[in-house]
Amino acid sequence: MWLHHRQILTPGLAHGPIRSPRYAELMDRVIAGYHQDEAGDWVAELSCGHGQHIRHRPPFQLREWVLGAEERDSRIGTPLSCPPCDRAELPDGLQQIRTSPRWDEHTLPEGLKRSHRIAVGTWGRIVVHEGNLRFMARTEPGLNVIVGPGSTQAIPPEVEHEVQPLGRVCFSIDFLSIPEQRAECNDVTVQEAPEQGGETACWAHLLCLECGAVLNGEPHLDGCSSAAGR
């Protein structure tokens, strides 16, 4: 089981949280389906892989639409705020589909140090093996954490983020798929451009598995067979 020991930085420090008006409110995810829990309460299955209870308990919770199948089905595809995504919490039931090579402060692809996003249907999980890595994401509130050795950091889909090595570091990234969206995610390589600059990529599909280069125009690293073939 992965540990999650992270140092959370204050906004006043250099390289503070990056923010965007796009995430000025809680992050919205699309309702993809439903199931009932052991108590018979309905749970909305969100596109990010999280589940959220949708109860009708007047006068505190007014969701009469959840009581009828037709009304529930009419809400599929509509947005629902997802606080766990803003907290960058991995949902249960993900399937690991790929792991990047181990990068250090010298081999870290430049694209990961610029604002970018992982594609819809895919989560990332940074695993730091040695040293410290700064992770920043445009959640609300913005995430600005230092991930230390033996620790991990989840990366929600479609959220702009970047990393910065803090001296000597060694890390890799696991890519995990939401099972029912795996086929859809495998068809996605580049997302629509973000509203305020940066670049977007589903790194799970743009990595050279041999040398770890990001295949967005960057050259393969020395010693890679793909580089030798050019």
C-alpha positions in Angstrom: 0.0 0.0 0.0 1.4 3.4 -1.1 2.2 6.0 1.6 1.2 9.6 1.0 3.7 11.7 3.0 3.7 15.1 1.5 4.8 18.5 2.5 2.1 21.1 1.7 3.5 24.6 0.9 2.0 27.9 1.7 0.8 30.2 -1.1 3.4 32.9 -0.2 6.4 30.8 -1.2 8.1 31.0 -4.6 6.4 28.9 -7.2 3.2 29.0 -5.2 0.0 27.3 -6.3 -0.9 27.8 -10.0 -4.5 28.8 -10.5 -6.9 29.3 -13.3 -10.4 30.8 -13.5 -11.4 27.5 -15.0 -11.2 25.9 -11.5 -12.5 28.8 -9.5 -15.2 26.5 -8.1 -15.3 22.9 -7.2 -14.4 20.6 -10.1 -17.2 19.2 -12.1 -17.3 15.6 -13.4 -20.0 14.0 -15.6 -22.4 11.4 -14.2 -21.7 8.2 -16.1 -24.1 5.8 -14.2 -25.5 4.7 -10.9 -25.5 1.9 -8.4 -27.0 1.3 -4.9 -24.9 0.8 -1.8 -25.6 -1.8 0.9 -28.1 0.5 2.6 -30.0 1.0 -0.7 -28.9 4.6 -1.2 -28.1 5.7 -4.8 -24.5 6.5 -5.7 -23.6 8.5 -8.9 -20.7 7.0 -10.8 -18.7 9.9 -12.1 -16.5 10.1 -15.2 -13.4 10.5 -13.0 -14.0 7.1 -11.3 -15.3 8.5 -8.0 -18.7 7.7 -6.6 -20.9 10.2 -4.9 -24.0 9.6 -2.8 -27.1 11.4 -4.2 -29.7 11.2 -1.5 -33.2 12.8 -1.3 -33.6 13.7 2.4 -35.7 16.8 2.7 -35.4 19.5 3.8 -31.6 19.2 3.9 -31.0 17.3 0.6 -33.5 17.9 -2.2 -32.9 15.5 -5.0 -36.3 14.1 -5.7 -35.1 13.1 -9.2 -33.0 10.3 -7.7 -36.2 8.4 -6.8 -37.3 7.4 -10.3 -35.3 5.5 -12.9 -36.4 7.8 -15.8 -35.4 10.9 -13.9 -32.0 9.4 -12.9 -31.3 8.3 -16.5 -32.1 11.9 -17.7 -29.2 13.2 -15.5 -26.6 10.9 -17.1 -24.1 13.2 -18.8 -24.8 16.1 -16.5 -22.1 17.6 -14.3 -21.7 17.1 -10.5 -19.0 18.7 -8.4 -16.3 16.3 -7.2 -14.4 17.4 -4.1 -12.2 14.2 -4.1 -10.8 15.3 -7.5 -9.9 18.7 -6.1 -8.1 16.9 -3.3 -6.4 14.7 -5.9 -7.6 11.5 -4.2 -7.4 8.3 -6.3 -10.7 6.5 -6.8 -11.1 2.8 -6.1 -11.1 0.2 -8.8 -8.5 1.7 -11.2 -6.4 -0.5 -13.4 -2.7 0.2 -13.9 -2.0 0.3 -17.6 1.5 1.6 -17.9 4.5 2.8 -15.9 7.0 5.3 -17.2 10.8 4.8 -17.0 12.5 6.2 -13.9 13.5 9.8 -14.5 16.0 12.0 -12.6 16.6 15.7 -12.6 18.6 15.4 -15.9 16.4 13.0 -17.9 13.0 14.5 -16.8 11.2 15.4 -20.0 10.8 19.2 -20.5 7.1 18.7 -21.2 6.5 17.6 -17.7 7.9 20.8 -16.3 5.3 22.9 -18.3 1.6 23.1 -17.7 -0.1 20.0 -19.2 -2.9 17.6 -18.6 -3.5 13.8 -18.5 -6.3 12.7 -20.8 -9.9 11.9 -19.8 -10.3 8.5 -18.3 -6.7 8.2 -17.0 -5.2 9.0 -13.6 -1.5 9.5 -12.9 0.4 8.5 -9.8 3.8 10.0 -9.2 6.1 7.7 -7.3 9.2 9.3 -5.9 12.1 6.8 -5.3 14.8 9.3 -4.2 15.0 13.0 -3.5 12.1 15.5 -3.6 9.8 16.6 -6.4 7.5 19.6 -6.3 4.0 19.0 -7.7 1.6 21.8 -8.6 -2.0 21.5 -9.9 -4.8 23.8 -10.8 -7.3 22.3 -8.4 -9.4 24.4 -6.1 -7.7 25.2 -3.8 -4.5 24.9 -5.8 -2.2 22.0 -4.9 1.5 22.9 -4.2 3.2 20.0 -2.5 6.7 18.4 -2.1 6.6 14.7 -2.7 9.4 13.0 -0.8 11.1 9.6 -1.1 8.8 6.6 -0.7 5.7 8.8 -1.3 3.2 9.2 -4.1 1.0 11.9 -5.5 -2.1 11.3 -7.6 -2.8 13.3 -10.7 -6.5 13.7 -11.7 -7.5 13.6 -15.3 -7.9 16.8 -17.3 -6.3 18.9 -14.6 -3.4 21.2 -15.6 -0.3 20.5 -13.5 3.5 20.5 -13.6 6.4 19.2 -11.7 9.8 20.6 -10.6 12.8 18.6 -9.4 14.2 20.0 -6.1 17.9 18.9 -6.5 18.7 15.3 -7.0 15.6 13.2 -7.6 14.4 9.9 -9.1 10.8 9.3 -9.8 8.4 7.5 -12.2 4.7 7.8 -13.1 2.1 5.1 -13.1 -0.9 5.5 -15.4 -4.2 4.1 -14.2 -7.4 3.7 -16.2 -11.0 3.8 -15.1 -12.1 0.3 -16.3 -15.3 1.1 -18.1 -13.5 4.0 -19.9 -10.3 2.2 -20.8 -11.2 1.8 -24.5 -12.2 5.4 -24.8 -9.0 6.6 -23.1 -6.8 4.4 -25.3 -8.2 6.3 -28.3 -7.2 9.7 -26.9 -3.7 11.1 -27.3 -4.0 14.9 -27.3 -6.7 16.9 -25.6 -8.2 20.2 -26.5 -5.9 23.1 -25.7 -6.4 24.6 -22.2 -7.9 28.0 -22.0 -4.8 29.7 -20.6 -1.7 28.4 -22.3 0.3 25.3 -21.5 0.2 22.1 -23.4 -1.9 19.0 -23.1 -1.0 15.3 -23.6 -2.0 11.9 -22.4 1.5 10.9 -21.3 0.4 7.3 -21.1 0.3 7.2 -24.9 3.2 9.5 -25.7 6.0 7.9 -23.9 8.9 6.0 -25.5 8.9 2.8 -23.4 12.6 2.4 -23.9 14.1 5.8 -23.0 11.2 7.6 -21.5 11.2 10.5 -24.0 7.8 12.3 -24.4 6.9 11.9 -28.1 5.7 15.4 -28.7 8.6 16.6 -30.7 11.4 15.9 -28.2 14.2 13.7 -29.4 14.8 10.2 -28.1 17.6 10.0 -25.5 21.1 8.8 -26.3 21.3 5.0 -26.6 17.6 4.5 -27.5 17.1 2.2 -30.5 14.5 4.6 -31.9 17.1 7.4 -31.9 19.6 5.1 -33.6 17.1 4.4 -36.4 16.8 8.0 -37.4 
